[in-house]
Amino acid sequence: MTWRAISARPYAAAKLLYDTIDGSGGYYVSPVDPKYRSLMNVPFTFANADFEKKFFAEAQAAGLESLKGHRSVGGCRASIYNAMPMEGVKALTDFMTAFKAANPIA
């Protein structure tokens, strides 16, 4: 893998995840102004906070772990450091899309 490919990966992974959040029609919400968003830690919340516990339980059952946000802030936080393969980010975004479809906001 070339240096250019290695350096592009964090941007592609973050873009995929932020596009999923921003494209959810408000189901998932990024609390961070786009100009300050991290490439490594992606926080998000739910338009309906009642879904948070169910999301964590189903995500863990699907093999997606360590998504709980900071204990003083809550919500979710996906850490997508360089060791996280793009396939892992794709698995999370696929799960988020499926979760949204199975749990519509009333």
MMTF fields as JSON, N, C-alpha, C and O atoms, coordinates in Angstrom:
{
  "mmtfVersion": "1.0.0",
  "mmtfProducer": "UNKNOWN",
  "numBonds": 423,
  "numAtoms": 424,
  "numGroups": 106,
  "numChains": 1,
  "numModels": 1,
  "chainsPerModel": [1],
  "groupsPerChain": [106],
  "chainIdList": ["A"],
  "bondAtomList": [4, 2, 8, 6, 12, 10, 16, 14, 20, 18, 24, 22, 28, 26, 32, 30, 36, 34, 40, 38, 44, 42, 48, 46, 52, 50, 56, 54, 60, 58, 64, 62, 68, 66, 72, 70, 76, 74, 80, 78, 84, 82, 88, 86, 92, 90, 96, 94, 100, 98, 104, 102, 108, 106, 112, 110, 116, 114, 120, 118, 124, 122, 128, 126, 132, 130, 136, 134, 140, 138, 144, 142, 148, 146, 152, 150, 156, 154, 160, 158, 164, 162, 168, 166, 172, 170, 176, 174, 180, 178, 184, 182, 188, 186, 192, 190, 196, 194, 200, 198, 204, 202, 208, 206, 212, 210, 216, 214, 220, 218, 224, 222, 228, 226, 232, 230, 236, 234, 240, 238, 244, 242, 248, 246, 252, 250, 256, 254, 260, 258, 264, 262, 268, 266, 272, 270, 276, 274, 280, 278, 284, 282, 288, 286, 292, 290, 296, 294, 300, 298, 304, 302, 308, 306, 312, 310, 316, 314, 320, 318, 324, 322, 328, 326, 332, 330, 336, 334, 340, 338, 344, 342, 348, 346, 352, 350, 356, 354, 360, 358, 364, 362, 368, 366, 372, 370, 376, 374, 380, 378, 384, 382, 388, 386, 392, 390, 396, 394, 400, 398, 404, 402, 408, 406, 412, 410, 416, 414, 420, 418],
  "bondOrderList": [1, 1, 1, 1, 1, 1, 1, 1, 1, 1, 1, 1, 1, 1, 1, 1, 1, 1, 1, 1, 1, 1, 1, 1, 1, 1, 1, 1, 1, 1, 1, 1, 1, 1, 1, 1, 1, 1, 1, 1, 1, 1, 1, 1, 1, 1, 1, 1, 1, 1, 1, 1, 1, 1, 1, 1, 1, 1, 1, 1, 1, 1, 1, 1, 1, 1, 1, 1, 1, 1, 1, 1, 1, 1, 1, 1, 1, 1, 1, 1, 1, 1, 1, 1, 1, 1, 1, 1, 1, 1, 1, 1, 1, 1, 1, 1, 1, 1, 1, 1, 1, 1, 1, 1, 1],
  "groupList": [{"groupName": "MET", "atomNameList": ["N", "CA", "C", "O"], "elementList": ["N", "C", "C", "O"], "formalChargeList": [0, 0, 0, 0], "bondAtomList": [1, 0, 2, 1, 3, 2], "bondOrderList": [1, 1, 2], "singleLetterCode": "M", "chemCompType": "L-PEPTIDE LINKING"}, {"groupName": "THR", "atomNameList": ["N", "CA", "C", "O"], "elementList": ["N", "C", "C", "O"], "formalChargeList": [0, 0, 0, 0], "bondAtomList": [1, 0, 2, 1, 3, 2], "bondOrderList": [1, 1, 2], "singleLetterCode": "T", "chemCompType": "L-PEPTIDE LINKING"}, {"groupName": "TRP", "atomNameList": ["N", "CA", "C", "O"], "elementList": ["N", "C", "C", "O"], "formalChargeList": [0, 0, 0, 0], "bondAtomList": [1, 0, 2, 1, 3, 2], "bondOrderList": [1, 1, 2], "singleLetterCode": "W", "chemCompType": "L-PEPTIDE LINKING"}, {"groupName": "ARG", "atomNameList": ["N", "CA", "C", "O"], "elementList": ["N", "C", "C", "O"], "formalChargeList": [0, 0, 0, 0], "bondAtomList": [1, 0, 2, 1, 3, 2], "bondOrderList": [1, 1, 2], "singleLetterCode": "R", "chemCompType": "L-PEPTIDE LINKING"}, {"groupName": "ALA", "atomNameList": ["N", "CA", "C", "O"], "elementList": ["N", "C", "C", "O"], "formalChargeList": [0, 0, 0, 0], "bondAtomList": [1, 0, 2, 1, 3, 2], "bondOrderList": [1, 1, 2], "singleLetterCode": "A", "chemCompType": "L-PEPTIDE LINKING"}, {"groupName": "ILE", "atomNameList": ["N", "CA", "C", "O"], "elementList": ["N", "C", "C", "O"], "formalChargeList": [0, 0, 0, 0], "bondAtomList": [1, 0, 2, 1, 3, 2], "bondOrderList": [1, 1, 2], "singleLetterCode": "I", "chemCompType": "L-PEPTIDE LINKING"}, {"groupName": "SER", "atomNameList": ["N", "CA", "C", "O"], "elementList": ["N", "C", "C", "O"], "formalChargeList": [0, 0, 0, 0], "bondAtomList": [1, 0, 2, 1, 3, 2], "bondOrderList": [1, 1, 2], "singleLetterCode": "S", "chemCompType": "L-PEPTIDE LINKING"}, {"groupName": "PRO", "atomNameList": ["N", "CA", "C", "O"], "elementList": ["N", "C", "C", "O"], "formalChargeList": [0, 0, 0, 0], "bondAtomList": [1, 0, 2, 1, 3, 2], "bondOrderList": [1, 1, 2], "singleLetterCode": "P", "chemCompType": "L-PEPTIDE LINKING"}, {"groupName": "TYR", "atomNameList": ["N", "CA", "C", "O"], "elementList": ["N", "C", "C", "O"], "formalChargeList": [0, 0, 0, 0], "bondAtomList": [1, 0, 2, 1, 3, 2], "bondOrderList": [1, 1, 2], "singleLetterCode": "Y", "chemCompType": "L-PEPTIDE LINKING"}, {"groupName": "LYS", "atomNameList": ["N", "CA", "C", "O"], "elementList": ["N", "C", "C", "O"], "formalChargeList": [0, 0, 0, 0], "bondAtomList": [1, 0, 2, 1, 3, 2], "bondOrderList": [1, 1, 2], "singleLetterCode": "K", "chemCompType": "L-PEPTIDE LINKING"}, {"groupName": "LEU", "atomNameList": ["N", "CA", "C", "O"], "elementList": ["N", "C", "C", "O"], "formalChargeList": [0, 0, 0, 0], "bondAtomList": [1, 0, 2, 1, 3, 2], "bondOrderList": [1, 1, 2], "singleLetterCode": "L", "chemCompType": "L-PEPTIDE LINKING"}, {"groupName": "ASP", "atomNameList": ["N", "CA", "C", "O"], "elementList": ["N", "C", "C", "O"], "formalChargeList": [0, 0, 0, 0], "bondAtomList": [1, 0, 2, 1, 3, 2], "bondOrderList": [1, 1, 2], "singleLetterCode": "D", "chemCompType": "L-PEPTIDE LINKING"}, {"groupName": "GLY", "atomNameList": ["N", "CA", "C", "O"], "elementList": ["N", "C", "C", "O"], "formalChargeList": [0, 0, 0, 0], "bondAtomList": [1, 0, 2, 1, 3, 2], "bondOrderList": [1, 1, 2], "singleLetterCode": "G", "chemCompType": "PEPTIDE LINKING"}, {"groupName": "VAL", "atomNameList": ["N", "CA", "C", "O"], "elementList": ["N", "C", "C", "O"], "formalChargeList": [0, 0, 0, 0], "bondAtomList": [1, 0, 2, 1, 3, 2], "bondOrderList": [1, 1, 2], "singleLetterCode": "V", "chemCompType": "L-PEPTIDE LINKING"}, {"groupName": "ASN", "atomNameList": ["N", "CA", "C", "O"], "elementList": ["N", "C", "C", "O"], "formalChargeList": [0, 0, 0, 0], "bondAtomList": [1, 0, 2, 1, 3, 2], "bondOrderList": [1, 1, 2], "singleLetterCode": "N", "chemCompType": "L-PEPTIDE LINKING"}, {"groupName": "PHE", "atomNameList": ["N", "CA", "C", "O"], "elementList": ["N", "C", "C", "O"], "formalChargeList": [0, 0, 0, 0], "bondAtomList": [1, 0, 2, 1, 3, 2], "bondOrderList": [1, 1, 2], "singleLetterCode": "F", "chemCompType": "L-PEPTIDE LINKING"}, {"groupName": "GLU", "atomNameList": ["N", "CA", "C", "O"], "elementList": ["N", "C", "C", "O"], "formalChargeList": [0, 0, 0, 0], "bondAtomList": [1, 0, 2, 1, 3, 2], "bondOrderList": [1, 1, 2], "singleLetterCode": "E", "chemCompType": "L-PEPTIDE LINKING"}, {"groupName": "GLN", "atomNameList": ["N", "CA", "C", "O"], "elementList": ["N", "C", "C", "O"], "formalChargeList": [0, 0, 0, 0], "bondAtomList": [1, 0, 2, 1, 3, 2], "bondOrderList": [1, 1, 2], "singleLetterCode": "Q", "chemCompType": "L-PEPTIDE LINKING"}, {"groupName": "HIS", "atomNameList": ["N", "CA", "C", "O"], "elementList": ["N", "C", "C", "O"], "formalChargeList": [0, 0, 0, 0], "bondAtomList": [1, 0, 2, 1, 3, 2], "bondOrderList": [1, 1, 2], "singleLetterCode": "H", "chemCompType": "L-PEPTIDE LINKING"}, {"groupName": "CYS", "atomNameList": ["N", "CA", "C", "O"], "elementList": ["N", "C", "C", "O"], "formalChargeList": [0, 0, 0, 0], "bondAtomList": [1, 0, 2, 1, 3, 2], "bondOrderList": [1, 1, 2], "singleLetterCode": "C", "chemCompType": "L-PEPTIDE LINKING"}],
  "groupTypeList": [0, 1, 2, 3, 4, 5, 6, 4, 3, 7, 8, 4, 4, 4, 9, 10, 10, 8, 11, 1, 5, 11, 12, 6, 12, 12, 8, 8, 13, 6, 7, 13, 11, 7, 9, 8, 3, 6, 10, 0, 14, 13, 7, 15, 1, 15, 4, 14, 4, 11, 15, 16, 9, 9, 15, 15, 4, 16, 4, 17, 4, 4, 12, 10, 16, 6, 10, 9, 12, 18, 3, 6, 13, 12, 12, 19, 3, 4, 6, 5, 8, 14, 4, 0, 7, 0, 16, 12, 13, 9, 4, 10, 1, 11, 15, 0, 1, 4, 15, 9, 4, 4, 14, 7, 5, 4],
  "groupIdList": [1, 2, 3, 4, 5, 6, 7, 8, 9, 10, 11, 12, 13, 14, 15, 16, 17, 18, 19, 20, 21, 22, 23, 24, 25, 26, 27, 28, 29, 30, 31, 32, 33, 34, 35, 36, 37, 38, 39, 40, 41, 42, 43, 44, 45, 46, 47, 48, 49, 50, 51, 52, 53, 54, 55, 56, 57, 58, 59, 60, 61, 62, 63, 64, 65, 66, 67, 68, 69, 70, 71, 72, 73, 74, 75, 76, 77, 78, 79, 80, 81, 82, 83, 84, 85, 86, 87, 88, 89, 90, 91, 92, 93, 94, 95, 96, 97, 98, 99, 100, 101, 102, 103, 104, 105, 106],
  "secStructList": [7, 7, 2, 2, 2, 2, 2, 2, 2, 2, 2, 2, 2, 2, 2, 2, 2, 2, 2, 2, 2, 2, 6, 6, 6, 6, 1, 3, 3, 7, 7, 1, 7, 4, 4, 4, 7, 7, 1, 1, 3, 3, 3, 3, 3, 3, 1, 1, 4, 4, 4, 2, 2, 2, 2, 2, 2, 2, 2, 2, 2, 6, 6, 7, 7, 7, 7, 5, 7, 7, 6, 6, 6, 7, 1, 3, 3, 3, 3, 7, 7, 6, 6, 1, 7, 2, 2, 2, 2, 2, 2, 2, 2, 2, 2, 2, 2, 2, 2, 2, 2, 2, 1, 7, 7, 7],
  "xCoordList": [0.854, 0.0, 0.903, 1.887, 0.573, 1.378, 1.051, 0.004, 1.967, 1.748, 0.495, -0.262, 0.276, -0.9, -2.185, -3.139, -2.202, -3.381, -3.57, -4.694, -2.477, -2.562, -3.09, -3.935, -2.612, -3.044, -4.469, -5.117, -4.963, -6.33, -7.369, -8.528, -6.992, -7.927, -8.709, -9.923, -8.072, -8.868, -9.939, -11.033, -9.64, -10.615, -11.793, -12.948, -11.499, -12.561, -13.44, -14.662, -12.813, -13.577, -14.478, -15.657, -13.923, -14.714, -15.836, -16.958, -15.539, -16.565, -17.722, -18.884, -17.417, -18.468, -19.358, -20.584, -18.741, -19.521, -20.307, -21.488, -19.675, -20.4, -21.503, -22.566, -21.26, -22.321, -23.517, -24.661, -23.262, -24.361, -25.148, -26.379, -24.444, -25.1, -25.873, -27.061, -25.203, -25.825, -26.933, -27.864, -26.844, -27.843, -29.006, -29.845, -29.056, -30.104, -31.404, -32.344, -31.469, -32.69, -32.961, -34.111, -31.894, -32.051, -32.203, -32.309, -32.218, -32.328, -31.089, -31.193, -29.922, -28.656, -28.234, -28.443, -27.636, -27.277, -25.823, -25.408, -25.06, -23.69, -23.726, -24.167, -23.263, -23.308, -22.145, -22.023, -21.289, -20.088, -20.239, -20.632, -19.922, -19.92, -18.994, -17.881, -19.443, -18.625, -17.185, -16.3, -16.925, -15.545, -14.635, -13.416, -15.228, -14.437, -14.486, -13.988, -15.056, -15.224, -13.889, -12.976, -13.814, -12.623, -12.629, -13.688, -11.457, -11.323, -11.209, -11.34, -10.971, -10.697, -11.808, -12.06, -12.466, -13.554, -14.802, -14.85, -15.807, -17.017, -18.175, -18.701, -18.573, -19.701, -21.018, -21.09, -22.052, -23.385, -24.422, -24.17, -25.59, -26.722, -27.905, -27.795, -29.022, -30.246, -31.29, -31.37, -32.084, -33.202, -34.156, -34.771, -34.278, -35.091, -34.147, -33.69, -33.852, -32.897, -33.313, -32.478, -34.588, -35.054, -34.393, -34.381, -33.852, -33.235, -31.803, -31.244, -31.212, -29.796, -29.46, -28.554, -30.158, -29.861, -30.067, -29.273, -31.12, -31.388, -30.282, -29.843, -29.839, -28.761, -27.505, -26.887, -27.121, -25.919, -26.042, -25.102, -27.179, -27.37, -27.305, -26.639, -27.992, -28.003, -26.649, -26.228, -25.981, -24.657, -23.678, -22.898, -23.723, -22.826, -23.128, -22.205, -24.396, -24.778, -24.275, -24.034, -24.119, -23.633, -22.105, -21.528, -21.457, -20.001, -19.392, -18.184, -20.213, -19.741, -19.671, -20.697, -18.466, -18.283, -17.687, -17.23, -17.707, -17.095, -17.678, -16.94, -18.988, -19.65, -20.244, -20.719, -20.221, -20.802, -19.977, -18.747, -20.687, -20.038, -19.447, -19.537, -18.853, -18.256, -19.324, -20.454, -18.965, -19.967, -20.626, -21.759, -19.963, -20.578, -21.403, -22.172, -21.25, -21.947, -23.018, -24.084, -22.74, -23.68, -23.598, -22.614, -24.631, -24.643, -23.668, -23.297, -23.259, -22.35, -21.058, -21.018, -20.008, -18.732, -18.058, -17.737, -17.852, -17.141, -15.691, -15.405, -14.793, -13.369, -12.861, -12.842, -12.455, -12.044, -10.577, -10.226, -9.738, -8.303, -7.755, -8.465, -6.509, -5.89, -5.969, -5.99, -6.012, -6.083, -7.451, -7.582, -8.465, -9.803, -9.849, -9.708, -10.044, -10.103, -11.372, -12.375, -11.317, -12.476, -13.67, -14.814, -13.415, -14.501, -15.251, -16.461, -14.548, -15.19, -16.098, -17.194, -15.644, -16.462, -17.685, -18.79, -17.484, -18.592, -19.599, -20.807, -19.106, -20.008, -20.851, -22.043, -20.239, -20.988, -22.031, -23.179, -21.659, -22.627, -23.753, -24.9, -23.443, -24.496, -25.446, -26.664, -24.876, -25.695, -26.578, -27.767, -26.006, -26.774, -27.941, -29.04, -27.708, -28.761, -29.868, -31.053, -29.475, -30.457, -31.213, -32.418, -30.522, -31.17, -32.218, -33.326, -31.875, -32.821, -34.057, -35.179, -33.858, -34.986, -35.888, -37.108, -35.291, -36.064, -36.692, -37.579, -36.238, -36.707, -37.075, -36.392, -38.146, -38.512, -38.96, -39.474, -38.748, -39.216, -40.712, -41.191, -41.443, -42.911, -43.386, -44.591],
  "yCoordList": [-1.172, 0.0, 1.239, 1.299, 2.187, 3.399, 4.373, 4.282, 5.3, 6.337, 7.141, 7.492, 7.432, 8.201, 7.446, 8.048, 6.142, 5.339, 5.281, 5.35, 5.154, 5.105, 6.427, 6.429, 7.534, 8.825, 9.175, 9.99, 8.585, 8.858, 8.063, 8.474, 6.935, 6.048, 6.699, 6.509, 7.465, 8.096, 9.039, 9.115, 9.746, 10.66, 9.882, 10.273, 8.79, 7.981, 7.337, 7.298, 6.83, 6.186, 7.203, 6.936, 8.364, 9.399, 9.889, 10.106, 10.061, 10.525, 9.535, 9.941, 8.247, 7.231, 7.316, 7.28, 7.428, 7.471, 8.775, 8.749, 9.903, 11.182, 11.263, 11.826, 10.706, 10.695, 9.876, 10.233, 8.787, 7.968, 8.755, 8.743, 9.429, 10.23, 11.387, 11.568, 12.156, 13.341, 12.988, 13.77, 11.823, 11.401, 10.629, 10.094, 10.571, 9.791, 10.558, 10.044, 11.763, 12.546, 12.982, 13.209, 13.1, 13.52, 12.385, 12.622, 11.151, 9.997, 9.939, 9.803, 10.045, 10.172, 11.632, 12.276, 12.149, 13.563, 13.699, 13.126, 14.452, 14.78, 16.079, 17.101, 16.058, 17.276, 18.23, 19.264, 17.885, 18.679, 19.432, 18.86, 20.714, 21.546, 20.873, 20.475, 20.744, 20.055, 20.536, 19.736, 21.797, 22.283, 21.829, 21.977, 21.271, 20.797, 19.273, 18.758, 18.57, 17.126, 16.383, 16.733, 15.366, 14.531, 13.438, 12.947, 13.067, 11.918, 10.623, 9.542, 10.707, 9.519, 9.147, 7.961, 10.113, 9.868, 10.565, 11.791, 9.772, 10.301, 10.134, 9.032, 11.217, 11.132, 11.336, 12.071, 10.671, 10.905, 10.534, 9.731, 11.132, 10.863, 10.457, 10.357, 10.228, 9.842, 10.931, 11.596, 11.114, 12.047, 11.577, 12.393, 10.264, 9.673, 8.945, 7.843, 9.552, 8.987, 7.628, 6.898, 7.269, 5.964, 4.815, 3.683, 5.083, 4.027, 3.703, 2.697, 4.537, 4.384, 3.02, 2.346, 2.597, 1.311, 0.146, -0.795, 0.21, -0.853, -0.896, -1.974, 0.26, 0.34, -0.326, -1.14, 0.013, -0.575, -2.094, -2.819, -2.571, -4.011, -4.741, -5.769, -4.213, -4.867, -4.738, -5.651, -3.624, -3.454, -4.457, -5.08, -4.61, -5.571, -6.988, -7.767, -7.332, -8.656, -8.876, -10.011, -7.784, -7.862, -7.8, -7.792, -7.757, -7.729, -6.34, -6.198, -5.318, -3.929, -3.452, -3.312, -3.206, -2.894, -1.514, -0.857, -1.098, 0.16, 1.376, 2.253, 1.421, 2.537, 3.557, 4.61, 3.253, 4.207, 5.471, 5.439, 6.588, 7.882, 8.122, 7.269, 9.266, 9.631, 9.635, 10.065, 9.161, 9.012, 10.317, 10.296, 11.452, 12.722, 13.337, 14.27, 12.823, 13.398, 12.446, 12.887, 11.157, 10.159, 10.02, 10.422, 9.452, 9.21, 8.124, 7.286, 8.14, 7.145, 7.814, 9.006, 7.011, 7.49, 6.313, 5.301, 6.464, 5.452, 5.899, 6.941, 5.114, 5.398, 4.657, 3.427, 5.412, 4.805, 5.124, 5.568, 4.888, 5.109, 4.247, 3.402, 4.458, 3.778, 2.261, 1.597, 1.693, 0.238, -0.317, -1.517, 0.534, 0.085, -0.018, 0.987, -1.227, -1.364, -0.742, -0.602, -0.377, 0.209, -0.744, -0.296, -2.033, -3.02, -2.868, -3.092, -2.491, -2.27, -1.053, -1.078, 0.002, 1.211, 0.908, 1.362, 0.144, -0.247, -1.108, -0.95, -2.018, -2.848, -1.972, -2.223, -0.949, -0.044, 0.734, 0.83, 1.288, 2.083, 1.21, 1.652, -0.018, -0.947, -1.242, -1.275, -1.458, -1.71, -0.498, -0.655, 0.704, 1.914, 2.071, 2.449, 1.787, 1.894, 0.873, 1.197, -0.357, -1.409, -1.108, -1.346, -0.591, -0.249, 0.834, 0.747, 1.834, 2.921, 2.378, 2.771, 1.479, 0.919, 0.079, 0.079, -0.635, -1.512, -0.778, -1.313, 0.441, 1.202, 2.623, 3.57, 2.783, 4.134, 5.011, 4.527, 6.295, 7.25, 7.417, 7.684, 7.252, 7.332, 8.733, 8.969],
  "zCoordList": [0.0, 0.0, 0.0, 0.738, -0.803, -0.905, 0.221, 0.862, 0.443, 1.454, 1.149, 2.055, -0.136, -0.537, -0.157, 0.335, -0.387, -0.041, 1.468, 1.964, 2.185, 3.648, 4.195, 5.09, 3.677, 4.194, 3.77, 4.425, 2.702, 2.24, 3.013, 3.07, 3.61, 4.274, 5.405, 5.473, 6.306, 7.377, 6.842, 7.402, 5.781, 5.187, 4.593, 4.763, 3.904, 3.293, 4.36, 4.222, 5.429, 6.499, 7.201, 7.432, 7.537, 8.204, 7.295, 7.753, 6.022, 5.074, 5.01, 5.022, 4.941, 4.89, 6.123, 6.015, 7.288, 8.524, 8.656, 9.003, 8.386, 8.465, 7.41, 7.671, 6.224, 5.2, 5.661, 5.38, 6.364, 6.897, 7.94, 7.936, 8.819, 9.858, 9.23, 9.5, 8.405, 7.808, 6.829, 6.639, 6.207, 5.238, 5.843, 5.119, 7.172, 7.835, 8.018, 8.623, 7.51, 7.654, 9.083, 9.459, 9.888, 11.272, 12.252, 13.455, 11.77, 12.672, 13.569, 14.788, 12.94, 13.663, 13.558, 12.53, 14.635, 14.683, 15.11, 16.117, 14.347, 14.743, 15.524, 15.0, 16.784, 17.589, 17.318, 17.975, 16.348, 16.091, 14.773, 13.756, 14.809, 13.605, 12.577, 12.922, 11.319, 10.308, 10.201, 9.896, 10.437, 10.29, 11.435, 11.354, 12.51, 13.648, 13.823, 14.825, 12.9, 13.033, 12.991, 12.243, 13.807, 13.9, 12.839, 12.448, 12.383, 11.483, 12.269, 11.694, 13.555, 14.359, 15.333, 15.545, 15.92, 16.861, 16.344, 16.247, 16.014, 15.407, 16.393, 16.546, 17.062, 17.983, 17.242, 16.258, 17.736, 17.198, 18.238, 19.136, 18.099, 18.982, 18.116, 16.894, 18.762, 18.075, 18.212, 19.244, 17.181, 17.283, 18.377, 19.064, 18.535, 19.587, 20.537, 20.233, 21.685, 22.64, 23.172, 23.706, 23.038, 23.504, 22.739, 23.224, 21.566, 20.761, 21.184, 20.749, 22.018, 22.339, 22.946, 22.455, 23.992, 24.638, 23.676, 23.654, 22.893, 21.922, 20.867, 20.467, 20.427, 19.443, 19.991, 19.306, 21.225, 21.818, 21.934, 21.608, 22.391, 22.559, 21.218, 21.099, 20.22, 18.914, 18.209, 17.498, 18.404, 17.81, 18.412, 17.692, 19.72, 20.368, 19.898, 19.662, 19.76, 19.263, 17.835, 17.423, 17.087, 15.713, 15.645, 14.558, 16.808, 16.848, 16.789, 16.594, 16.955, 16.939, 18.386, 19.052, 18.861, 20.277, 20.489, 19.554, 21.74, 22.181, 21.462, 21.013, 21.358, 20.685, 21.649, 21.223, 22.939, 23.887, 23.932, 23.924, 23.981, 24.059, 25.435, 26.318, 25.609, 26.884, 27.968, 27.737, 29.137, 30.214, 30.621, 31.102, 30.447, 30.83, 29.7, 29.934, 28.476, 27.327, 26.797, 26.368, 26.824, 26.316, 24.816, 24.194, 24.242, 22.803, 22.417, 23.239, 21.181, 20.639, 20.203, 19.898, 20.183, 19.655, 18.957, 19.582, 17.669, 16.895, 16.758, 16.166, 17.302, 17.159, 15.936, 15.904, 14.94, 13.674, 13.381, 12.288, 14.381, 14.222, 13.097, 12.551, 12.755, 11.617, 11.703, 10.667, 12.896, 13.033, 12.636, 12.398, 12.562, 12.161, 10.637, 9.941, 10.124, 8.659, 8.092, 8.791, 6.837, 6.163, 6.239, 6.308, 6.228, 6.335, 7.655, 7.707, 8.723, 10.016, 9.994, 10.554, 9.354, 9.225, 8.362, 8.659, 7.301, 6.42, 7.189, 7.016, 8.035, 8.846, 9.768, 9.944, 10.355, 11.229, 10.443, 10.875, 9.306, 8.542, 7.999, 7.938, 7.607, 7.175, 8.335, 8.158, 9.527, 10.712, 11.016, 11.296, 10.964, 11.24, 10.272, 10.677, 9.009, 8.001, 8.273, 8.193, 8.592, 8.895, 10.186, 10.265, 11.193, 12.473, 12.252, 12.781, 11.484, 11.193, 10.482, 10.801, 9.526, 8.781, 9.691, 9.527, 10.648, 11.535, 12.714, 13.379, 12.971, 14.136, 13.741, 14.13, 12.974, 12.516, 13.691, 14.699, 13.523, 14.52, 14.331, 13.229, 15.432, 15.349, 15.117, 15.023]
}
